[in-house]
């Protein structure tokens, strides 16, 4: 049996989770309250406001779903899609593909606009497809964790709204790392995760639904496919003066998220983005001596998740062995490629608390030792 007291302290530089801030870890150990305790409800309302700030929205329905980021994706899909609805999904990585899978299981007719892994979605292609299919829902990924691409949003969202389509945006890796402006961009539903730039453990999926999205839910002809993720039922617990029991919220995780949001507020979103960009630039410079090159062009590169093309020498000798040495000898985790990029790239996450030059220096030093 593993003794939890002997677990190593890893530097988590993969695609997530990232290391939690010490203040977050301390918050997780605070005494439990009941999930309907007035003090906890007050804290939950503060968390909801903090999430509005990082999402760039005034949406009243902004809250942490009691599950990880994939549940946020599913909540958006099952609430806003009915069987037979058309959805247009931009796919330029694994998580765009996952959107298609979830939408298909919800009974939607899925239309895809594809781009190569490592490239952004072509805005003109998305706009053309939106006008041709006139979907009930348009969905794409802001920060594609499988490739390290940051997607431009406003033009696609505007075209969707022109045809009456709701817009869903995956912000799992972008929230609290780069600017997210749901209201300014015209996004109707978005979701994120706590384990990336918010420097909290995995367990919660912040989501935000616009009034337009909630109206779509109220007008449904069929029940929402998921009871647990039905926003009409969740609203009874998360909103209003009298809270109705829906499920037992993960109290300690909410404590941690509260502290994580406080850290974001203290630093400021602009300063936080600048820190992520500085760390990413240092990483690319630091690993250049070993032959690593960035997969994504600079203008589309995601600061908090850098996809690095592996040099031929490492490809020939086995990249998994080198990642294993970093983990087992140096307690540093980096991520492997996914999908068509498996075995071809590394995904190095510098997220939240880990977006620091000290993290880069430690990784570069370990690589120098292993490759010498």
N, C-alpha and C positions, 0 to 999 in steps of 0.2 A: 504494500500500500504506500502511495506517495505521501511523504510528509510535507505538508504545505509550507512549513517553516524552512524547508531547504530549497524551495524553488529559486532558480537563478533570477537575477535582475537583467532581463534582456533589454537591449535598445531596439525598439520595434520600428524598423525602417522599411516595412512592407506597405502594402496597400490598405492596411488597417487590420486590427486595431492599432492605434498609436498609444504611446505611453500616457497614462493619466497624470494630470498635474497633482503634486503632493497635497494641495488644498482640496482637490476633488476626492482623493483617497481618504483624507481625514473626514470629509463630509459624509462619506459612505458609512462611516462607523458611528454616526450620531444615533441617539436613542430612537427607536421606532415609535411612530404615532399610528393611529388607525387611519385608514384611507378616507374616512368621513369626518375625521377630527377637524374642528374649525381651524386650528393652527395649520394643519396640513393643507386644507382647502385654500387658505390665504397664501401659503407658499406656492401652491400649484398655480394660482392666479398670477403671482409674480413671475413664475417660469414662463407662463404663456405670453406675458408682455415681453420678456427677454427674447423669446423666440420670434415675436413680431419684429423686433429690432434687427435680428440677424437675417431674417427673411426679407427685410425691406418692405413691410406690409402693414396695413391697419386691419387686416382680416380678423374679425372676431373669432372665427373658428380656426385658431392656431394653437396646437397642443401637441404633447408628446404621447404618441401611441405606445402602448406597453408591449413592444416587440421591436426587433431590429429593422434596419432600413428596408429590407425586402418586403416587410409587412406594410410599410408606408407606400411602396409601389403598388402592392396589391390593393390597399385601401382606395387609392385613387382610381384604379381600374374598375374594381367591382362596384363602386358607388356610382361612377359616372358612365358606365357602359351597361346597356341591356342587350340581350341576345338579338343578333341581326344588325346591330349598329356598325357603322364604318369607323375605323380608327386608322389614322396615318401615323406611322412610327418612323422616325429617323434612326437608322441603324449604322453606326460606325464603330461598334465595339460590342463586347459581350453583354453589357447591360441594356443597350438598345434592343438586342436580341431577346433578352429576358422580358422586356416590356411586351414584345410580340407574343411570347409564350403565355404570359399572364392574361393578356387581352383575349387570346384565342380560347383559353379555358373559360373565360367569362362569356363566350358565345359570340364575340365580335367578329366582323369581317376585317381582317388585317391587311393593310396596304403598307408596303415597305419602300422607303427611299434609302438606298445603300450608299455608303462611302467606304473606301478602303480603311482598314484598321491603321490608325496613325494619322488619318486625314480628318478634317472637320466635315460636317455635312455641307453639301453645296446648297447655299441659300436659294439660288434660283431654281434648282431642282425641287427643293422642298416647296417653294411657293407655287411652282407649276403643278405639282402633284396635289397640293391643297385645293387649288382652284378646279382641278379636274375631278377629284373624288368627293369634294365637299363633305368631309368627314364630320361626324358628331364630336370626335375627339382627335386632337393632334398631340403627339407625345414625342419627346426627345430628351437627351441627356445633356445637362449643362457641363458637367465635368466627368468625362468618361474614364472611370478608374482602370479599365483594362488596357488603355492605350496612352493615357496622359494628355488627352486633347481637351482644350477648353473651347466650348462652342459659343459663337455669337448668337444671341437670342432675339433681339427686338424685331428684326424683319420677318422672321418665321412666325412669331407670335402675332404680329400685326396682320399678316396674310390670313392666318387662321381665324382671327376675329372678324375679318371682312366677310367670311362665308358663314359666320355663326358657329364656328367650331370652338369648343372649350380647349384650353391648352394645359397640358400636364408637363412639368419639368422635374427631372431627376437632379436634385441638388445634394446628393449624399456626400460627395467629396468637396463641394464648393463652399457650403455654409461655414462662415466664420474663418474662411481662408482667403477668399476673394469676394468682391462685391456681388451681392445678390439683391435684385430690386424687383420683386414680384409685381408690385403695383405699377411701377414705372414701365415695366415690360409688358404688362397685360397678361399675366399668368393666372390661371384659374385654380390650379391645384399643384402643390409641390410637396416633396418629401425629402428628408435627409436622414442622417444617422448621428449618434452621439460619439462614436468611437474614432472619428477622424479629426477634424480641425477643432472640435469642441473639447478635446482632451479628456473625455469621459470614457468609461468602459462601455462596451456594446450592451444594449438592453432596451434602448428607446429609439423610436423613429419620430422625430418632429415632423408634423404635417401642417399644411395651411390650405384652406379652401375658401375661395371667394364667395360672395353672396350669389353670384351667377351660377357657380358650381352647386351650391346648396339648393338653389331653386331647381336645377336639373334633378337633383336627388328627390326633392319633394314631388316632382311631376312624373316620377317613374311609373310605368304600368306594371312592373314586376318587382317583387321584393329583392333587396340587395342580396347577392349570392352568399355573402358571409355575414353571419349574425355578429360575430366578434368585432368585425371591422365596419359595421354599418354606422355611418356618421350620425344618422338620426338618433340611434341609441346612445352613441358616445356623447352626444351633445347633452343628454339628460344628466350625465355625470360631471362633465367638464364645464358646463355653463349654467347660469342662473343662480338665484339665491338658495333654492332648495335642490340639493344634489341627490339624484336617485342612484341606487346601487346598480352598477353594470358589471364591474369586475374589480378585483382587488389590485389596485395600482402598485407597482414596484416602488415602495416608499423610499428605500435607500437610493435607488437609481435617480429618483426625482431630486433628492438632496444633492447628489453629485452633479446633476445637470444644472441645478440652481447655482452651485459654486462655479461651474464651468462658464455659465453665462455672465456671472459677476466678473470673472477674469477677463472675458472679452470686453465688457463694458469699461473696465479699468484701463485696459490697453488701448482701446479704440479700434474700430474696424479698419480704418485707413492705415494705422501703424501696424496692425496685424498682417494686412495684405503685404505691406512693404517688407516685413520680416520674412514672410514666406517666399517672396520673390528674391530677396537677398540670399537666403539659404539655397534656393534652387540654382541660382547662378554660381554660387560657390561650389556646389556639387558638380556641375558640368565642367567647371574649370578643374576641379580637383581630380576627377577620374579620367581626364583627357590623357594623362601621362601613361595610363594603362591601355589606351586604345578604345575606350568606351565613347560612343557618340550618341547624341540625342536622336530618338526616332522622329520626334515631332518638330516641325518648323517653329522657329522662335515666336512668330506672331500667333500661333495657335497652342502654345505650350502651357500646360497646367502647372502652376508653381509648386503645388503641394504634392504632386505625384509625377515623377520624371521617369519616362520610359527610356532605357539606355540600350542601344544596340550593342551586342557583345562582340568583342574583337575575335578574330579568327582563331587565335591561339586558345582562347577560353572555350570557344565552340568545339574545337578539336579535342581538348582535354577533358571536357565535361563540365558544363556550368553548374550542374546540381552538386557536384563534389565541392566546388568552391563555395557555393552558398552554404553547404553543410559545414565547411570549415569555419566560415564566418559565424555561424550559429553556435557550433559546439566548442570552438576554441576562443571566440571573441565575444560571445553573447550578443551578436548583432544579427537581426533578421532582415533580409531583403526579400522582395517578392519575385516569383517567376512570372513568365509570360502566360497569358491565357489564350485559348482559342487558337487561331492561326499563328499567333505570335509565341506560342509555347516553345521553349528551347531557344528562342531567337533574341529575346530581350530580358532585362531585369526591370522590375518596377520598384523604384526607390521612393518611399513616402517620407516627406518632411512635413509633417502635419501637426498643427497645434503646438503643444509643448516641445515637440521634436524639431520644429522648424528653426534650428539654431546652427550657427557655424560650428559649435562644439560637436554636434552630431555628425556633421560632414567631416570634420577633422578625425573623429574616431573611426569612421568608415574608411576613409582614405588611408589612415595609418594601418588598419587591419589588412586592407588590400595590398598595401606595399609589402607588408611582412609575408603574406601568403604568396605573392607573385614574384618575390625577389629570387 
